[in-house]
Amino acid sequence: MDSSQSDVEDNAEHLRQEIGSLHSSIKDKSTLDKAASNEMVLKSLLIKATRYLAAHPFSKDIYESGLFGSSLLPLPQPASHSLANVLYLQAQLLRHSPEGPVASGCIAKLEEAVNAGVLANPNATTKRKPQLKREKELREMKIAAGIVNVEEEERLEKEAREVKEERSAHHKRRKVRKLESKIISLASLEADVSDLMSTYTTPQLCGSCTTVPSRVDWSVVPNILQPSAEEEGGGGIKDSERAGRKMSQLESLRVVLDSVILGRSLSIVDFGSGSGNSSLALASLFPSCNFTLVDSKPSCVSILKTRIATSGLSNVTPFLGDVMDYKKPFDVGIAIHLCGEATDLAMKSCIANRASFVLVPCCVGKIHKVIQSQIDANVETPDYPRSSWLKSKLSISDYLSLTRVADFSDGRGEGSHSVVAEKSKVLIDVDRARRGEEEGYTMQVGKLEPKTCSVKNDIIVGKAPITLDAVT
Ligand SMILES: C[S@@+](CC[C@H](N)C(=O)[O-])C[C@H]1O[C@@H](n2cnc3c(N)ncnc32)[C@H](O)[C@@H]1O
């Protein structure tokens, strides 16, 4: 036996003796109760036992003492942070021998401490994080000790989720039914709002084009600018199916943009460009136009800079900021999947600049916050509905329900509520188009082709009114 081994043995022997006396002192319940009521004493007993356990994790003595698992040892209330952490330490040690009454008892104690919220260090600056960490560890311990039946727990969780989903679907269906009757009762909208679409020409898209130059010639677009860019940190879409869908969207967008640009050298702003998966390829396909890519996320702008530098593209400038922060004049605005209200802000900015625009809106449900705040503030001229036409038919509160119903991204395509969802979405986009018309724009509303290129495939095109300046 070398000296370090004998030290451990001596130590263990010493601890064994200590635990022996500890043992006899806790044999009768009254001593234990006293110990428990005196947190200091209890803590020192536990520390000793923990040290002993560290030297002999599988000690029979400890198992037999029942000290850790003993229901005789109540956790003082309120338990202190440091005492709870001693319990935690024990439970950690017991992870290596997770079975048996000691482990389960200790875990039960720890759970008590976790539930009492005492494990988080009261002096720590972030209290919730350590508590969460402990909760997670506790669960792992319980699984290891066989206290938790994971399968049963998952089954129960699934059941609870299903009940919740059913409740929320029921809630949505009720709302939709209410709204449906409202939509149908709008006299001038007739029974079916989808008819409204027929008042707009659909933008000419490229779903059925089969040949270059009608289709995008991807061989002229540098790899790093394509949605499928694979370069590390290059911002491309990793999932090849999604990247393919984005490329299909760009087929349509290029044709639409072509019909707006009409061979001119224009300044184009992409609002909410992200890392450029739409507009970098477009910039490469329209080299005589200057593109500004606006995004509020610094990480996106940094990827944009890398992609621009790597490709040597000279007609693109990134701009870090919010849609409304961009103040320079421009000729055409685009906004592809710019969430909720931001699409309307982009359209507003285009109208202020008398610029044409191409919008592929998304997440209409997200507009509800700004609408609700306008309702709460009782603003005199709310931003929604967008057009005077719909303002004369729907109150802002009705419009709020409309956005909620229209945001059925999960349920569209099935059941009667999906029909109403679709109608509501049409109404929201037609309202945007009407607003454009009220500003003198020539409007088109349609869907990207093929429709499967995105669930968010609605497209709104606004061609700017020709100003006298432009004519002279
Ligand atoms: C879904 S991504 C679309 C990216 C890109 N248009 C495309 O088609 O791949 C939306 C982007 O809009 C940006 N965004 C959202 N709200 C914005 C706002 N108010 N101002 C500027 N950027 C915004 C987000 O940071 C995000 O990068």
The ligand as a MOL file (V3000), in Angstrom:
LIG
                    3D

  0  0  0     0  0            999 V3000
M  V30 BEGIN CTAB
M  V30 COUNTS 27 29 0 0 0
M  V30 BEGIN ATOM
M  V30 1 C -37.7500 36.0350 -42.9040 0
M  V30 2 S -36.3740 37.0220 -43.1070 0 CHG=1
M  V30 3 C -36.4380 37.2880 -44.8500 0
M  V30 4 C -35.0870 37.5200 -45.4600 0
M  V30 5 C -35.0730 37.7890 -46.9560 0
M  V30 6 N -35.9540 38.8510 -47.3550 0
M  V30 7 C -35.3320 36.5530 -47.7850 0
M  V30 8 O -36.2530 36.5770 -48.5930 0
M  V30 9 O -34.5690 35.5960 -47.6420 0 CHG=-1
M  V30 10 C -36.8900 38.5840 -42.4410 0
M  V30 11 C -35.7620 39.5420 -42.1750 0
M  V30 12 O -36.3230 40.8220 -41.9160 0
M  V30 13 C -35.5910 41.4560 -40.8830 0
M  V30 14 N -36.5040 42.4290 -40.2440 0
M  V30 15 C -37.6700 42.1800 -39.5870 0
M  V30 16 N -38.2390 43.3320 -39.1810 0
M  V30 17 C -37.4320 44.3280 -39.6040 0
M  V30 18 C -37.4900 45.7440 -39.5100 0
M  V30 19 N -38.5000 46.3520 -38.8960 0
M  V30 20 N -36.4880 46.4780 -40.0450 0
M  V30 21 C -35.4460 45.8590 -40.6740 0
M  V30 22 N -35.3400 44.5190 -40.7970 0
M  V30 23 C -36.3180 43.7680 -40.2780 0
M  V30 24 C -35.1670 40.3300 -39.9890 0
M  V30 25 O -34.0000 40.6870 -39.2720 0
M  V30 26 C -34.9090 39.2090 -40.9860 0
M  V30 27 O -33.5710 39.1560 -41.3650 0
M  V30 END ATOM
M  V30 BEGIN BOND
M  V30 1 1 1 2
M  V30 2 1 2 3
M  V30 3 1 2 10
M  V30 4 1 3 4
M  V30 5 1 4 5
M  V30 6 1 5 6
M  V30 7 1 5 7
M  V30 8 2 7 8
M  V30 9 1 7 9
M  V30 10 1 10 11
M  V30 11 1 11 12
M  V30 12 1 11 26
M  V30 13 1 12 13
M  V30 14 1 13 14
M  V30 15 1 13 24
M  V30 16 1 14 15
M  V30 17 1 14 23
M  V30 18 2 15 16
M  V30 19 1 16 17
M  V30 20 1 17 18
M  V30 21 2 17 23
M  V30 22 1 18 19
M  V30 23 2 18 20
M  V30 24 1 20 21
M  V30 25 2 21 22
M  V30 26 1 22 23
M  V30 27 1 24 25
M  V30 28 1 24 26
M  V30 29 1 26 27
M  V30 END BOND
M  V30 END CTAB
M  END
